Amino acid sequence: MRLVISLGAGMLLAACAPDAPQAEEAVFQTASPRAYFEQTFSGRWGMDASCAEEGLFTLSPDRLELYERSCDVLALTRDGDRIAARTQCADEGQPMAENTHILSLVSDGEITVSDGHYEWTRHACGATGAQTQGAH
């Protein structure tokens, strides 16, 4: 009995060790859609690394600010490295029909956002508040 308890405790400690990359990878792969969004997409994204105001996107699991389009996120669904965000948007102040925006990780520091009609590529600008996108 003591051996079983010792083995179980040892396995738990090994899984929680900070230098256990397999455990970290497993958590990343099974993260909830919201947690994955926060780790991968939350933050400011620009048309290029200069992150000029023109074309700037600010993304959070609750809201997508896509330059002249503001969207409330109604639901998030994860499919591998992609997130489907069901949204209710206003474009230049005019309400739009509900839509789904697909966010995809292209590479470290680069994403695409698609609304079914257009696809935008954006580059990481840095943190919004205390969050940093792409921290995985």
MARKOL-518690 format. One line per 2 residues: for each residue x, y, z of N, C-alpha, C, O. Coordinates in steps of 0.05 Angstrom, whole numbers, plus 5000, padded with zeros to 4 digits. Last residue first. Layout:
# residues N
X/Y/Z/X/Y/Z/X/Y/Z/X/Y/Z  ...
# end
This chain:
# residues 136
5061/5611/4489/5057/5583/4493/5081/5567/4490/5081/5543/4493  5040/5668/4478/5056/5658/4501/5050/5628/4505/5034/5621/4523
5011/5697/4441/5030/5677/4432/5047/5666/4453/5068/5654/4447  5006/5761/4474/4996/5740/4456/5019/5721/4448/5042/5727/4450
5005/5776/4540/5022/5776/4517/5012/5754/4499/5010/5731/4507  4975/5819/4589/4975/5795/4572/4994/5798/4549/4999/5820/4539
4968/5863/4619/4989/5845/4628/4991/5820/4610/5008/5803/4615  4950/5906/4568/4950/5902/4597/4973/5884/4604/4996/5890/4597
4971/5873/4515/4949/5891/4522/4946/5886/4552/4939/5864/4561  5037/5867/4486/5016/5861/4506/4995/5882/4507/4999/5906/4501
5051/5866/4415/5058/5866/4443/5034/5862/4461/5012/5855/4451  5039/5859/4363/5047/5885/4371/5057/5886/4400/5069/5905/4408
5042/5809/4312/5041/5816/4341/5053/5843/4346/5073/5851/4335  5006/5819/4251/5031/5813/4265/5029/5824/4294/5017/5844/4300
4955/5791/4209/4965/5810/4228/4989/5800/4243/4993/5776/4246  4915/5785/4152/4939/5775/4166/4949/5797/4184/4951/5821/4175
4847/5772/4139/4868/5791/4145/4891/5777/4158/4887/5759/4175  4800/5756/4091/4820/5744/4109/4842/5765/4113/4854/5774/4093
4729/5760/4079/4756/5771/4078/4774/5756/4097/4765/5744/4117  4687/5725/4085/4689/5741/4061/4717/5751/4057/4728/5751/4035
4695/5699/4133/4681/5685/4112/4681/5700/4085/4676/5687/4064  4729/5729/4164/4700/5731/4170/4683/5716/4149/4659/5720/4149
4791/5713/4193/4774/5712/4170/4745/5714/4179/4737/5703/4200  4856/5727/4210/4829/5730/4219/4812/5730/4194/4817/5746/4176
4920/5699/4225/4900/5707/4205/4873/5708/4219/4867/5693/4237  4983/5719/4256/4957/5705/4255/4941/5714/4230/4948/5733/4217
5047/5716/4284/5031/5722/4260/5005/5705/4260/5006/5681/4265  5078/5700/4327/5076/5728/4321/5060/5735/4296/5061/5759/4288
5095/5640/4300/5099/5656/4324/5098/5685/4316/5114/5695/4300  5045/5632/4249/5071/5627/4260/5073/5643/4285/5055/5657/4292
4989/5629/4246/5005/5624/4222/5033/5616/4231/5044/5596/4222  4931/5612/4278/4959/5618/4283/4975/5610/4258/4975/5587/4250
4868/5640/4263/4887/5619/4259/4915/5629/4265/4922/5652/4258  4800/5651/4273/4827/5661/4280/4846/5637/4278/4842/5616/4290
4742/5667/4242/4761/5645/4246/4788/5657/4251/4798/5672/4234  4679/5690/4261/4706/5698/4254/4725/5674/4261/4723/5664/4283
4613/5688/4242/4635/5673/4255/4661/5683/4244/4665/5683/4219  4558/5731/4259/4577/5720/4240/4597/5703/4256/4597/5703/4281
4496/5767/4258/4516/5750/4272/4533/5736/4251/4524/5730/4229  4495/5828/4218/4484/5802/4226/4505/5786/4242/4529/5791/4238
4512/5892/4247/4515/5871/4226/4501/5846/4236/4496/5843/4260  4500/5962/4257/4498/5934/4266/4499/5915/4242/4489/5921/4220
4547/6013/4246/4523/6000/4235/4522/5971/4244/4541/5956/4239  4596/6032/4263/4572/6040/4278/4546/6027/4269/4526/6029/4283
4632/6007/4229/4629/6037/4228/4603/6045/4241/4590/6064/4231  4597/5951/4243/4617/5961/4224/4613/5991/4220/4592/5999/4210
4588/5910/4297/4579/5935/4285/4603/5944/4268/4625/5945/4277  4573/5840/4310/4590/5863/4304/4574/5887/4296/4551/5886/4288
4576/5783/4345/4556/5804/4338/4571/5830/4335/4582/5840/4354  4604/5718/4332/4605/5746/4339/4580/5761/4331/4565/5753/4314
4640/5662/4348/4614/5671/4339/4610/5699/4350/4614/5704/4374  4702/5643/4330/4689/5662/4348/4662/5670/4336/4661/5684/4316
4741/5589/4327/4718/5600/4314/4704/5617/4335/4695/5607/4356  4810/5580/4324/4788/5588/4341/4766/5599/4323/4771/5616/4306
4860/5530/4311/4842/5551/4302/4820/5556/4323/4813/5538/4338  4891/5487/4322/4903/5513/4326/4885/5536/4318/4894/5559/4318
4835/5449/4337/4864/5448/4334/4876/5475/4341/4873/5484/4363  4785/5487/4345/4790/5464/4327/4820/5464/4321/4830/5477/4303
4742/5515/4393/4769/5509/4385/4770/5485/4367/4757/5465/4372  4697/5568/4398/4700/5539/4393/4728/5535/4383/4737/5550/4365
4661/5616/4435/4687/5607/4424/4687/5577/4421/4678/5563/4439  4609/5665/4430/4618/5638/4437/4645/5633/4423/4650/5644/4401
4605/5720/4425/4583/5706/4437/4591/5678/4445/4581/5668/4465  4641/5779/4427/4644/5750/4423/4622/5736/4439/4620/5739/4463
4625/5837/4393/4623/5823/4418/4625/5793/4411/4613/5784/4392  4666/5878/4352/4650/5853/4355/4649/5843/4383/4670/5841/4396
4674/5931/4308/4675/5922/4336/4656/5899/4340/4633/5900/4331  4712/5956/4256/4692/5937/4263/4695/5929/4292/4717/5921/4300
4756/5984/4240/4731/5998/4240/4707/5980/4247/4684/5989/4245  4796/5943/4272/4799/5969/4260/4772/5983/4261/4766/5995/4282
4767/5903/4306/4780/5898/4280/4780/5924/4263/4767/5926/4243  4764/5878/4366/4765/5905/4354/4781/5903/4328/4806/5901/4329
4727/5831/4397/4746/5834/4375/4743/5863/4364/4721/5870/4355  4718/5805/4463/4714/5827/4443/4735/5827/4422/4759/5822/4428
4729/5763/4496/4703/5775/4498/4697/5795/4476/4673/5801/4470  4782/5748/4488/4761/5727/4486/4733/5738/4487/4714/5724/4479
4809/5801/4447/4806/5788/4473/4784/5767/4469/4769/5767/4450  4848/5843/4405/4832/5818/4408/4832/5809/4437/4852/5810/4451
4853/5893/4361/4856/5888/4389/4837/5865/4396/4813/5868/4393  4886/5912/4302/4866/5895/4314/4873/5892/4344/4897/5889/4351
4899/5965/4257/4905/5953/4283/4881/5937/4293/4858/5946/4293  4893/5995/4211/4891/5966/4209/4896/5951/4235/4898/5926/4235
4929/6048/4234/4915/6038/4211/4916/6007/4210/4937/5995/4209  4968/6052/4275/4939/6052/4282/4922/6041/4259/4903/6027/4263
5024/6007/4266/5011/6033/4262/4981/6030/4268/4970/6008/4266  5061/5965/4275/5035/5967/4289/5023/5995/4289/5014/6005/4310
5108/5948/4255/5107/5975/4265/5082/5981/4281/5081/5998/4298  5100/5897/4234/5112/5899/4260/5112/5927/4272/5115/5931/4296
5035/5905/4203/5063/5897/4202/5074/5902/4230/5060/5910/4248  4984/5910/4219/4988/5901/4191/5017/5893/4187/5023/5877/4169
4980/5884/4287/4981/5904/4266/4986/5892/4239/4992/5869/4236  4948/5870/4348/4959/5858/4323/4958/5880/4301/4937/5892/4296
4947/5860/4417/4945/5879/4395/4960/5867/4371/4982/5857/4374  4912/5807/4452/4932/5828/4449/4926/5846/4425/4904/5846/4414
4901/5738/4445/4896/5762/4460/4919/5782/4457/4942/5775/4458  4918/5690/4420/4908/5712/4404/4904/5738/4419/4902/5759/4406
4941/5652/4457/4950/5653/4430/4942/5679/4415/4958/5690/4399  4920/5653/4508/4948/5647/4505/4958/5654/4477/4981/5662/4474
4865/5665/4498/4881/5683/4515/4911/5678/4510/4926/5698/4509  4851/5619/4468/4849/5645/4457/4867/5665/4472/4882/5680/4460
4859/5579/4508/4875/5579/4484/4875/5606/4470/4896/5616/4461  4818/5594/4544/4846/5595/4552/4865/5595/4528/4885/5609/4528
4773/5587/4510/4779/5613/4522/4808/5615/4530/4822/5635/4524  4775/5531/4498/4777/5551/4476/4784/5579/4487/4799/5594/4475
4821/5499/4544/4794/5507/4536/4797/5528/4513/4817/5540/4510  4876/5457/4527/4866/5482/4538/4838/5488/4527/4832/5482/4504
4903/5414/4508/4876/5409/4518/4864/5434/4530/4843/5432/4543  4953/5433/4492/4936/5419/4472/4907/5415/4481/4889/5414/4465
4973/5452/4541/4968/5471/4519/4949/5458/4498/4931/5472/4488  4978/5404/4570/4960/5425/4579/4953/5444/4557/4929/5451/4554
5018/5380/4538/4992/5367/4542/4971/5387/4551/4948/5387/4541  5060/5415/4545/5049/5411/4519/5021/5399/4521/5003/5407/4506
5071/5407/4600/5063/5433/4590/5049/5431/4563/5029/5444/4558  5086/5353/4599/5062/5361/4615/5052/5388/4605/5028/5392/4602
5132/5356/4568/5110/5340/4559/5084/5348/4573/5063/5349/4561  5168/5388/4598/5156/5399/4574/5132/5383/4564/5113/5394/4552
5180/5398/4659/5168/5375/4646/5153/5385/4621/5129/5391/4622  5201/5435/4694/5218/5427/4671/5207/5402/4657/5222/5387/4645
5166/5440/4736/5167/5461/4716/5183/5454/4692/5180/5466/4671  5125/5383/4752/5152/5395/4753/5154/5416/4731/5144/5412/4708
5079/5355/4751/5077/5383/4757/5104/5398/4757/5105/5422/4760  5094/5303/4740/5076/5317/4721/5075/5347/4726/5071/5362/4707
5123/5292/4786/5137/5292/4760/5120/5307/4740/5131/5322/4724  5082/5292/4825/5104/5311/4826/5118/5314/4800/5125/5336/4791
5052/5247/4807/5040/5274/4808/5062/5296/4809/5060/5316/4795  5090/5206/4814/5079/5212/4787/5067/5240/4786/5070/5255/4767
5096/5208/4870/5119/5213/4852/5110/5220/4824/5121/5238/4812  5045/5192/4887/5055/5219/4893/5079/5226/4875/5080/5249/4867
5045/5139/4866/5025/5159/4857/5034/5187/4863/5032/5204/4846  5087/5116/4895/5088/5118/4865/5069/5138/4855/5076/5154/4837
5067/5121/4947/5092/5134/4940/5095/5137/4910/5103/5158/4900  5021/5088/4943/5018/5116/4950/5043/5132/4942/5041/5154/4931
5046/5039/4932/5027/5050/4913/5023/5080/4918/5023/5096/4899  5077/5031/4978/5090/5033/4952/5071/5046/4931/5080/5063/4916
5038/5025/5017/5056/5048/5018/5070/5053/4991/5074/5076/4983  5016/4976/5000/5000/5000/5000/5017/5025/5000/5012/5044/4985
# end
